[in-house]
Amino acid sequence: MTLETLLHRSLSALGYPTATHELVNRYSESTRLDVDSTARISIGCLLRGNVDLGPYVRLSRGCVVGGDVTIGRRTNLEPDCDVVGHVEFGNYCAVARESTFQQTNHKTNQPSQQMKLYSEVLDSELPPTEDGPITVGNDVWIGAGTTVLTGVTIGDGAIVGAGSVVTGDVEPYSVVAGVPATRVKWRFPADVRERLLELEWWEWDEETIRDRRDFFERELDGLDSLEETLEIDRRPSVAPAPVAEDD
């Protein structure tokens, strides 16, 4: 067992405490961590590569993150998720248990497909193939046991049904499911989808989100209800003081 392997196994057992991140950056040849102090990494996770975890990100037990991976503010990965390769998650995503994001694949046009045969037996290389990074937008819900493959972009507000295999792009605010995943329906009418994408609420600071609580707690059954909610949120919470009349 190499020193680096021992280091990562030890940190995995400890849940990568904040105090150890600089240790990893200094002594690991394969890993660099940029982890916000509010992010939570559970015991049993394994991080390798360039890993950037934003504020209040949560990695539940058994998650394996390896590659050039960025995870945005308050995105949660539930137990036993695998993230491999160049993968980027936006803010406020919910990724259910045992989901896989596989950005790299095996090369298939040579006699063998196994990389270890080339590295250990032939003292050669069989480089992986890929069709581009995986990009997951903001406020995306990924159902349990989903597999997302190389080059896929999942749009803001989308839902991916449990057990799906996503091989192509997913449009914003669509609901997809199946193998391969196809669109089942839209979450909202087109004008509501367009307005939500204009708002980009996931970029609001948390004070603004709290101030616009009514926006988040109302069902959006049309554009009028969305705009009405926003208008309510713009109203002052305290009525202005009356102006004294002249004598």
N, C-alpha and C positions, 0 to 999 in steps of 0.2 A: 504494500500500500504506500503510495507516494505521500509526501508531506501535504500537498495540496488537497488530495482526497481526504486525508485525515482531518484537515482544517474544515472542509465543507461538511463532512459528516458530523463533526462536533458542533458546528454552528447550526446545522439542521436540527440536532437534538435539543439545542437551546432556544430555537426560534429566532436566530439572528438578532440578538440584542443590539440596541443602537450603538453601544460602546464598542462593538466588534466591527462595525462597518469600515472604519478607517484601517483596521487590521487587515481586512480582506483586500482593500484597495492597495495596501502597501505590499502584501506578501503573495497575493494570488496572481498568477500570470494569465488566468483565463477569465477573471471576473472583476467587474467594477460596479459598485453599488452607489446609487444616488437615491437615498430613501428618506422621505420626509419624516420628521420626528414624530408625527402623529400617525403614520402608517403602522399597521399591525400585521406581523408575520407569525403564523402559528407554528408550534412545534411540528416537525416532520416535513416542513417545506424545504426545497432545495433550489438555490438560486445560482445560476452560472451564466456568464456573459456580461453584457452591459445592461443592467437592470435599473430602471428609473420608476420609482413608486411615488405618486403624488400624495397630497394631503388626505388623510383618513382612508387611504386604500386598505383593504383587508384581504389577506391571503389566508384562507382556512387550511386546516391540517392536510398534509400530503400533497400540496400543490407543487408542481415542478415547473420552474421558469428557466428556460435556457436559450440565450440568444440576445438579440438586440431588441429589448422589450421595454415599452413605455406603457404605464397604466395611470390613467387620469384620476382626478379628484373624486373620492368617495365611491370608486368602483370596487365591487366585491367579487372575489372568486371563491366559490364554495368548495368543499373538500374534493381532493384528488383531481383537480384540473391540471392539464398539461399544456404548456405554451412553449412552442419550439420554433426558433428562427426569428425573423424580423416581423414583430407583431406590435401593433399600437392600439390601445384602447382609449376611448374618450372618457368623459366624466359621467358619473352616476350610472354606470352599467351594472347589471345584475347577471352574473354568469353562474349557472347552476352546476351542481356536482358532476364530476366525471366528464366534463367537456374537454375537447382537445382542439388546439389550434396548431396545425402542422404546416408550417410555411415552406419547409424543405422536403424534397422527395428523393427516392432512390433513382439513380440512373438505370435505364432498362435496356439500352442498346449495345451492351457489351456482354460477354459470355456469362459473367456472374453479376448479381445485384448486391452482394454482401460486401460492405465496406471493410469489415475486419479481415476478410480473405485477402484483399488487396494490400492492406496495411501490415498485417502480421505474417502472412505467408509469402506474398510477392514483394514485400517492401516497396509498395507502390501506392497509388492513390486512386480512389474512385470518388470524385467530388460529387456532392449532392446537386440536384437540379431544383430550380424554383421558377415560378412565373411572376415574381414580385412579392412585395410585402402583403401581409394581412392587415387590413385597417378596419377597426370596429368603431363606429361613431359614438355619439353621446346618447345616454338614456336608452341603451339597447338591452333587451332581455334575451338571454341565451338559455334555452331549456336544457334539462339534464341529459347528459349523454350525447350532446351534439358534437359533430366533427366539422371543423372549418378548414378548408384546404387552401393551398398557396394561391396568391394573387387576388384573393377575394376582398371586396369592400362591402361592409354592412353599414347601411345608411343610418342616420340619426333616428331614434325612436322606433326602430324595427323590433319585431319579435320573431325569434327562431324557435319553432316547436321542438319539443324533446325528441331526441333520437335522430334528428335530421343530419344529413350530410350535405354541407353547403359547398358547392363547386363553382358557383357563379355569383356575381354581385347581387346584393339585396337592396331594394329601393327604400328610401326613408319612409318610415311609418307604415311599412308593409308587414304583413304576417305571412311567414313562409313555413313550410313543413315538408317532410318526406325525404326520399332518397332517389335521385338528388332533390334538394329542396326547391319547391316552386311556390309562387305566391298563392295563398289561400284567400286573402282579403286585404282590405285596407283598414287601418285603425280609425281613420277619420276621412271625411270628404276632402276633395282636392283643395278647396279654398282654405280649409282649416290646416291641412298639412303645409300649404305654402306659408300661411301666417306663422305657424309654429317655427318653421325653418328661418323665417325672417327674425323672429324674436330671439332665437338662440338663448333660451333661458338658462341653459347649462353653463353659460359664461357669466351669469349674474353672480355677484358676491352673495354670501350667505345672509347678510343683513337685508339685501334687496329681496331675496327669496322669502325670508320671514315676513317682510312687510307686505308681500303679495300672496299671503297665505290663501286668500279666497280663490285666487287663480288656480292653485294646485289642488284645492279641495272640491272644485265644482266639475261635474261631468260636462264635457264639451260636445254638445249635440248639434252644433252648427257654428258658423262664423259669428253670428250675432251674439251668441252666449259667450264666446271667447272675448269679443271686444267689450261686451258689457262688464265682464269680470275685470278686465284690465282698467276700464273706466272707474269701477268701484275702488280698485286699488290705488288709483291716482288721487282720490278724494282725500282731503286732510282729515286726520283722525280726530282732531280737536277743532271745534267750530271757532271761527275768528271772533275776537272780542267785539261787542257792538260799538259803533262809533257814536260818541256823545253828540247830541243835537245842540245847535247854537241857541242861546237864550233869545 
